[in-house]
Amino acid sequence: MSTDTGLDLIRRRLPSVRRLRSVGRSLFIAFAVVCGIAGLLAAAGHLPIVPVEATTTYVAVLLSVSIACLLVMLWWSDRQGHRMTERVIEIEKARRWSDRRLSEIIEASSEGIVVYDANDRLVLCNAKFRDTLTANGGALRYGALYEDNLRQSMRLGVYTGIEDPDAWIAKRKASLRKPGVIESVRLANGTWLRISNQVLSDGSVVGMRTDVTDLKHRELELANREARLSRLFGSLADVVLELSANGVITQASSAARQLLGFEAADLEGMRLDDLFPAENRAQLNELRRRLHEGAVQSEAVILYTKPTGETIHAEVRLWLSDRSTGEQIVTGTIRDVDDREKAAALAQREAALVSAIANASGAYMLVLDNTGQLVRANAAFEDLIGMDNRQMSGSLLSANPKTRSLAAIVEPAIRDGGVEDFPFEFDVALADRRDAKHTVRFAANAVPEANGSLRYAVLVGIDDTARRNAETALFEASKLSKLGQMAAAMAHELNQPLAVIRMAAENAIDELELEPLQDAGMADFLQSKLKRIADQTDRASKVINQLRAHARKGDDHPAPFDVPEAVQSALDLVGEQLKLDGVEIAVSSQPCPQALGHRSRFEQVVINLMTNARDAIKMTPPEQRDHQPGRIEVTILASEDRKRVHMSVRDNGPGIPEHALDRLFEPFFTTKPKGQGTGLGLSICHGIVAEMSGTMSARNHPDGGAVFEIDLPASAGRLSVNERQVAPAA
């Protein structure tokens, strides 16, 4: 592979060493001939300027000068030839270096380069050009015609999809010598080449082959995207418009035919204002004005009358944007919102109807959004707390002192943002406008979003004050009944200390009569007796205080309390009575978090379960009781996550009849003999536990006896915030 450069031109113009020597010899011969002729003429006397007597000398001098000149000419010729030889060697080295560098540059080019001579024969190509045609360059032959190389490439499968090879080759040959013609060719391997040729002054052609596969793919992708975008716009139900800055429609989607009653082509060149009645054009002008003042978009619902005479509500939206050329245009959409507007009007009428129904109801109704702010409350609730919607709407319930107790229960569930905690029921104490206390039972339900998150929380409550007062009175009556049963046990507990006090006093009197007070032993004896008197007095006081505490009416407001301590207090009241009845009590307790509720009511639950267990054990046949003494096991433990407290009470009695398990907590249902039970104890206990957001259940143990289980939320848990109570499962 070689190429001509400027060095070759210089080399061709310079004479060779052989030529210089030939010229030197020619000059020497000519000079010698001239000198010989001059010498002969002088010797013959034909040179009159030379005297005869000086002829010999003249000839000798002339020959000497000739020889000297000849030698000088020979030396000069040899010197110049040597210099020219060195110069030619340097030029040849420079030419070879230039050829090598040019070859390396051509080979290193990222473009495919090919050179054809004036006869369209391949004389040069770089590796990139060969690689674009075949992996080994087998489709190229140096010295072969351009047409032959094309046919060879077609036979080897370099090109594909050519229906008429001769016509294709003729077209390629015609474009070979057309400077500036750029064409793209796809090879069989999927590569796209951009071909451009340049004709040189000597008739040779230099061709450039650029791999534009990535660019071609992007062009195809852009074309596909434009086609998809066109199909997308064509499939939209909305009319998509492009407007000039003065409001003339320059482009419209095909939906115009269905929505507006015009073909898309008919809209082009029409002003947007001309589509709408004159009375609505002020709205369009306002839309464009807001855009030019910096609004991102502007929209309005305008009445539109179709060519058929049908009038619909059309929503017009406009956006202001700039083309890549800097030209400002307006894009917009027109949507048929007639159904939406009619549905909104219908929804407004229905909302008014629902509001009228809600206000006519005696129940309390509230709607809260997902941030806990009040959206709406009915007239009954407004009348209860003495405030209207205008004062409360958009504010949190916790902002109003009269509804803070309600907010403490509801807002934690709303802040979670989910609907997992709904629905639930709870009781809350509210003060009316006269600060009178009302116990209201609310049912909370969720209105979810499409993604499952909370949208609204709806609260419906009924005034439960009268029922709660009746239940409290019933509870107090039941408590008095239990206290009556404990009276005998209390008498026994009080009689023993009194007897000891009496005996100690008598002994002290006897000893004082027998022995003087100065006796040290007697003093010690009296001291021990007096200490015993003090201990028994403390015991009597403790029992009396516990009885008084249990008889005291509990607080209506829940508070954290320790479950093991409450169980122990209950056992202190009934423990001795159970021992007298031959019932053994075993308590197993682990460290537990505090529960939230009413401790005195929970103690009543424990006492009720203990006395029921004792009564069940008493129903065991005597022969079986002798073999297996009565036993009550109380177990208290916390859940693994320490968010719940679990208590179980198990007895070794005959168990609960199967038919009674499902009705055990129903009011006035009892399994005791007639006259021994009212059927309210377990029902009241179940209600007390439910008010504490807990659960209560009963079952028979596989080894015999009944098991009552109570599960309470810990006071630190979210479920036990303030007065929130979860209704028991049906």
Summary of the structure (lengths in Angstrom):
residues: 730
radius of gyration: 59.1
end to end distance: 98.5
largest distance: 208.3
contacts: 2055
relative contact order: 0.04
helix: 50%
strand: 22%
